[in-house]
């Protein structure tokens, strides 16, 4: 697998891990206010970024050891740009649908704290779709 494929795999794993943590926190410690939810989701974003960085470093080290050569990112070519654009389009569709769904959810008088979870969950799903699309597009050509 190429560096970009491993990057997509790490993105998939990160999306699943962070979403699972947010769901666990939401179910075990129900929020009282929007401030609590926003704080929790900001921490989740920070943890997601740190998880991605650490996971890519560990992946690069392990793959370098397995291959017995340096494992690094290649320069992006036209194929990489096309894959990135198509995958981003797929994620954007999910993010757009989530934004509209969140607005409808709020328009019908839903709890704003829960609406924040709906929006965050949809954006995590959009990231998952983007990473999964990248992996699929790289694998099928």
C-alpha positions in Angstrom: 0.0 0.0 0.0 1.2 3.5 -0.8 1.6 6.3 1.8 -1.7 7.9 0.6 -3.6 4.6 1.1 -2.2 4.3 4.6 -3.1 7.9 5.3 -6.7 7.0 4.3 -6.7 4.0 6.6 -5.5 6.1 9.5 -8.3 8.6 8.7 -10.9 5.9 8.8 -9.6 4.5 12.1 -9.4 8.0 13.6 -13.0 8.8 12.6 -14.3 5.6 14.1 -12.3 6.0 17.3 -13.2 9.7 17.9 -16.9 9.1 17.0 -17.0 6.1 19.4 -15.5 8.2 22.2 -18.0 11.1 21.6 -20.9 8.6 21.6 -19.7 7.0 24.8 -19.3 10.3 26.5 -22.7 11.5 25.3 -24.4 8.3 26.6 -22.6 8.1 30.0 -22.4 11.8 30.8 -25.5 13.5 29.3 -24.8 17.2 28.8 -26.7 19.9 30.7 -25.9 22.8 28.4 -24.7 23.6 24.9 -21.5 24.9 26.5 -20.8 21.5 27.9 -21.4 19.8 24.5 -19.4 22.4 22.6 -16.5 22.0 25.0 -16.6 18.2 24.7 -16.7 18.4 20.9 -13.8 20.8 20.8 -11.8 18.3 22.9 -12.8 15.6 20.4 -11.5 17.6 17.5 -8.2 18.2 19.3 -7.9 14.5 20.2 -8.7 13.6 16.5 -5.9 15.8 15.2 -3.4 14.4 17.7 -4.5 10.9 17.0 -4.0 11.4 13.3 -0.5 12.8 13.8 0.6 10.0 16.2 -1.0 7.3 14.1 0.7 8.4 10.9 4.1 8.6 12.7 3.7 5.1 14.1 2.4 3.8 10.7 5.4 5.3 8.9 7.8 3.8 11.4 6.2 0.3 11.3 5.9 0.3 7.5 9.6 1.5 7.2 10.7 -1.3 9.4 8.7 -3.9 7.5 9.9 -2.7 4.1 13.5 -2.0 5.3 13.4 1.3 3.5 12.2 4.8 4.3 8.4 5.1 3.9 7.5 8.6 2.9 4.9 10.5 1.0 5.3 10.8 -2.8 4.8 14.0 -4.7 1.2 14.4 -5.7 0.4 13.7 -9.4 -2.7 14.1 -11.5 -4.2 10.9 -10.2 -3.7 12.0 -6.6 -5.5 15.3 -7.3 -8.4 13.5 -9.1 -8.8 11.0 -6.2 -8.7 13.8 -3.7 -11.3 15.9 -5.5 -13.7 12.9 -6.0 -13.3 11.8 -2.4 -13.8 15.4 -1.1 -16.9 15.7 -3.2 -18.4 12.6 -1.6 -17.6 13.9 1.9 -19.0 17.3 1.0 -22.3 15.8 0.0 -22.6 14.1 3.4 -21.5 17.4 5.2 -24.1 19.4 3.3 -26.9 16.9 4.1 -25.9 17.0 7.7 -26.0 20.8 7.8 -29.5 20.8 6.3 -30.6 18.0 8.7 -29.3 20.0 11.7 -31.1 23.1 10.6 -34.4 21.2 10.2 -33.7 19.5 13.6 -33.4 23.0 15.2 -36.3 24.4 13.3 -38.6 21.8 14.8 -37.7 22.9 18.3 -35.1 20.3 19.2 -32.5 20.7 22.0 -29.5 22.7 20.7 -27.1 20.5 22.6 -28.4 17.4 20.7 -28.2 19.4 17.5 -24.5 20.0 18.1 -24.1 16.2 18.4 -26.0 15.7 15.1 -23.8 18.2 13.3 -20.6 16.7 14.8 -21.7 13.2 14.0 -22.5 14.1 10.4 -19.2 15.9 10.0 -17.4 12.8 11.4 -19.3 10.7 8.9 -18.3 13.1 6.1 -14.6 12.6 7.1 -15.1 8.8 7.2 -16.7 8.9 3.7 -13.9 11.1 2.4 -11.2 8.7 3.7 -13.0 5.6 2.6 -13.6 7.1 -0.8 -9.8 7.9 -1.1 -8.9 4.3 -0.2 -11.4 2.8 -2.6 -10.4 5.1 -5.5 -6.7 4.4 -4.9 -7.4 0.6 -4.8 -9.6 0.5 -7.9 -7.6 3.1 -9.9 
